């Protein structure tokens, strides 16, 4: 004789085998939830203010917690690299790419990307070039790009740098925002302009000095990507909220926690001999659970 008794944690099957009893229990995956907190994108500096550090993304599931820390903010008018965020708690933990700051005249530094994609060198590798730097390109971490492709999300489109053509403070000098997942925003060109925003963990680009005050780019917010084997949907990007129920039938869960990008530095005006820096990319923590 078999009795099926539905409990709060799934289905308990009780079978009578003569004098003894045999018990099997299974926790329903649909009743498991992923708990998370998304890091806020680093705030862009305005005037001579540096950008702020991006927020930390955390994920808690099955008693484990992932930490993906945000990238540092861009420094103002000095020659330094701005560190990417670290990560911990995952099977794989990857530090974000660096943003870059420059001092004096010229184009501004750009934001770093997730996965260790650093801001890209200025044209010809000349740090005194008047063009802004190109943002860092995101780097695949533990199969992330395959999941993003299934979600029709672009991955390798960083923000381009602004150019240096006159007039002062014209739109041509604006650093462009990233359009690829986890990529950094572009740095502004000399003659003055704002930095471009990072996207989903990418650092914001730095502003360049002209005749007016300019702001850097905002760091991309932290996000969570989840892949479900056996469940529907098979993958999801979480850009808001604090919890997500694991789909019924799921046998394995893989999660990427991505920290927020740092904000880019601004510049004062009139001060065309100054330039801001780009923020670092967010860290990435990845872990897989078999249910």
C-alpha positions in Angstrom: 0.0 0.0 0.0 1.3 3.5 -0.9 0.1 6.7 0.6 1.0 10.1 -0.8 1.0 12.9 1.8 1.7 16.4 0.6 3.8 18.4 3.1 5.1 21.9 3.3 8.5 20.8 1.9 7.4 18.6 -1.0 5.9 15.1 -1.2 6.4 12.4 1.4 5.9 8.9 -0.1 5.1 6.2 2.5 5.1 2.5 1.4 4.0 -0.5 3.5 6.5 -3.4 2.9 4.9 -6.0 5.2 6.0 -5.4 8.7 8.3 -2.6 8.1 8.1 0.8 6.5 10.2 2.5 3.8 10.3 6.3 3.7 11.5 8.6 0.8 11.4 12.4 0.9 12.2 15.0 -1.7 12.3 18.7 -1.3 10.5 20.5 -4.1 12.9 22.8 -5.9 10.0 25.2 -6.5 9.9 26.1 -2.8 13.6 27.1 -2.7 14.4 30.8 -3.1 17.5 32.7 -4.0 17.9 35.7 -1.7 20.0 38.6 -3.0 20.9 42.2 -2.6 22.1 44.2 -5.6 24.9 46.7 -5.4 24.2 50.3 -6.4 26.3 51.8 -9.2 29.1 54.1 -8.1 28.1 57.7 -8.1 29.8 59.9 -10.6 32.0 62.8 -9.4 31.0 66.3 -10.4 33.6 69.1 -10.5 36.8 68.0 -8.8 35.0 65.2 -6.9 36.2 61.6 -7.3 33.7 58.9 -8.2 32.4 56.7 -5.4 33.0 53.0 -5.0 30.3 50.7 -6.4 28.0 48.7 -4.1 28.4 45.1 -3.1 26.1 42.4 -4.5 25.3 39.4 -2.2 23.5 36.2 -2.9 22.4 33.6 -0.3 21.3 30.1 -1.4 21.3 26.8 0.3 23.2 28.2 3.3 26.0 29.7 1.1 26.6 33.4 0.5 28.4 34.9 -2.4 30.0 38.4 -2.2 30.8 40.5 -5.3 32.3 43.8 -4.3 32.1 47.0 -6.3 34.9 48.7 -8.2 36.6 51.7 -6.8 35.8 55.2 -8.0 37.8 57.1 -10.5 40.5 59.5 -9.1 40.8 63.1 -10.1 43.6 64.5 -12.2 46.4 62.1 -11.2 48.1 59.1 -12.8 46.8 56.0 -11.1 44.8 52.9 -11.8 41.5 52.5 -10.0 41.0 48.9 -8.7 38.2 46.6 -9.7 36.1 44.9 -7.0 37.0 41.6 -5.5 34.7 38.6 -4.9 34.4 35.7 -2.4 32.3 32.7 -1.5 32.1 31.2 -5.0 33.6 28.2 -6.7 35.2 30.9 -8.9 35.9 34.4 -7.8 37.2 37.0 -10.2 38.4 40.6 -9.6 37.0 43.3 -11.9 39.1 45.2 -14.4 40.8 48.5 -13.5 39.8 52.0 -14.6 42.4 54.6 -15.2 43.1 58.2 -14.2 45.4 60.7 -15.9 46.6 64.1 -14.8 47.0 67.4 -16.8 45.9 68.1 -20.3 44.4 65.4 -22.6 41.6 62.9 -22.8 40.2 61.2 -19.7 40.5 57.6 -18.5 37.8 55.1 -19.0 36.0 52.5 -16.8 37.0 48.9 -16.2 34.9 45.9 -17.0 33.8 42.7 -15.2 35.9 39.6 -15.4 39.2 41.6 -15.3 38.7 43.6 -18.5 40.9 46.7 -17.9 40.2 50.1 -19.5 41.8 50.2 -22.9 44.8 52.3 -23.8 44.5 55.6 -25.6 45.2 55.7 -29.3 48.8 54.7 -30.0 49.3 54.1 -26.3 50.0 57.8 -25.8 48.8 58.8 -22.4 49.0 62.5 -23.4 46.7 61.9 -26.4 43.7 64.3 -26.5 41.2 61.5 -27.2 39.4 59.8 -24.4 40.2 56.2 -23.5 37.9 53.3 -24.5 36.1 51.5 -21.8 37.1 48.0 -20.8 35.5 45.0 -22.5 33.9 42.3 -20.3 35.6 39.0 -20.0 33.7 35.6 -19.9 33.6 34.1 -16.4 32.6 30.4 -16.1 30.3 30.3 -19.1 28.5 33.6 -18.4 28.6 34.7 -22.1 26.7 31.6 -23.2 23.9 32.4 -20.8 23.8 36.0 -21.8 23.6 35.0 -25.4 20.6 32.9 -24.6 19.0 36.0 -23.1 19.9 38.1 -26.2 22.2 40.4 -24.2 25.3 41.9 -25.9 28.6 41.4 -24.1 31.5 43.2 -25.9 30.5 46.8 -26.6 32.4 49.2 -24.3 31.9 52.9 -24.4 34.1 54.8 -26.9 36.2 57.8 -25.9 35.3 61.3 -26.9 37.5 63.2 -29.4 39.3 66.5 -29.0 37.9 68.7 -31.8 36.8 72.2 -30.8 34.6 73.9 -29.7 35.1 73.7 -26.0 32.5 71.5 -24.2 30.9 70.3 -27.4 29.1 67.0 -27.8 32.0 65.5 -29.7 34.1 65.3 -26.6 31.5 63.3 -24.6 32.6 59.8 -23.4 30.1 57.3 -24.7 28.1 54.9 -22.4 28.8 51.2 -22.6 26.2 49.1 -24.4 27.6 45.6 -23.7 27.0 43.7 -20.5 29.6 44.5 -17.8 31.6 46.9 -20.0 33.2 50.2 -19.0 32.1 53.7 -20.1 34.4 55.8 -22.3 36.5 58.7 -21.2 35.8 62.2 -22.4 38.0 64.0 -24.9 40.1 67.1 -24.3 38.2 70.4 -24.8 35.8 69.2 -22.2 33.0 66.7 -21.7 31.4 64.2 -19.4 32.3 60.6 -19.0 30.2 57.7 -20.3 28.2 55.4 -18.0 29.3 51.8 -17.3 26.7 48.9 -17.7 25.9 46.1 -15.3 29.1 46.2 -13.2 31.2 48.3 -15.7 33.0 51.3 -14.3 32.0 54.9 -15.4 34.4 56.9 -17.6 36.1 60.1 -16.5 35.3 63.6 -17.5 37.8 66.0 -19.2 38.3 69.6 -18.5 36.9 72.5 -20.6 35.3 75.8 -19.7 32.5 74.4 -17.5 32.0 71.7 -14.8 31.6 68.2 -16.1 30.6 64.9 -14.4 32.1 61.5 -14.8 30.0 58.5 -15.8 27.9 56.5 -13.4 29.0 52.9 -12.5 26.8 50.1 -13.8 24.5 48.5 -11.1 25.2 45.1 -9.7 23.2 42.2 -11.0 22.6 38.5 -10.5 22.4 35.9 -13.3 20.9 32.5 -12.6 20.9 29.3 -14.7 18.5 26.5 -13.9 19.0 22.9 -15.2 15.7 21.2 -15.7 13.6 24.3 -14.8 11.7 26.9 -16.8 12.9 29.5 -17.4 16.4 28.1 -18.0 18.1 31.4 -17.2 17.3 34.8 -15.8 18.9 38.2 -15.1 17.9 39.8 -11.9 18.2 43.6 -11.9 15.7 44.4 -9.1 14.0 42.8 -6.2 15.5 40.7 -3.3 14.3 37.1 -3.9 13.6 34.7 -6.7 11.8 31.3 -6.4 13.7 28.4 -8.1 11.5 26.9 -10.9 9.9 23.6 -10.3 11.8 20.6 -11.7 15.2 22.3 -11.3 18.0 19.8 -10.5 21.0 22.2 -10.6 21.4 26.0 -10.0 24.3 28.1 -11.2 24.6 31.7 -10.0 26.8 34.6 -11.0 26.8 37.5 -8.5 28.2 40.7 -10.1 29.3 43.8 -8.1 28.6 47.3 -9.2 31.1 49.5 -11.2 32.8 52.5 -9.6 31.8 56.0 -10.7 34.0 58.1 -12.9 35.6 61.4 -11.7 34.4 64.8 -12.7 36.4 68.0 -13.6 36.1 71.6 -12.6 35.8 74.5 -15.0 37.2 76.5 -16.5 40.2 74.2 -16.3 41.1 72.5 -19.5 44.4 71.2 -18.0 42.6 68.7 -15.8 41.0 65.3 -16.4 39.1 62.7 -14.4 39.5 58.9 -14.2 37.3 55.9 -14.8 36.0 53.6 -12.1 36.9 49.9 -11.7 34.7 47.1 -12.7 32.7 45.0 -10.3 33.9 41.6 -9.0 32.2 38.3 -10.0 31.5 35.3 -7.7 30.1 32.1 -9.3 28.8 28.9 -7.6 26.9 25.8 -8.7 24.5 23.8 -6.5 23.1 20.3 -7.2 19.6 19.9 -5.7 
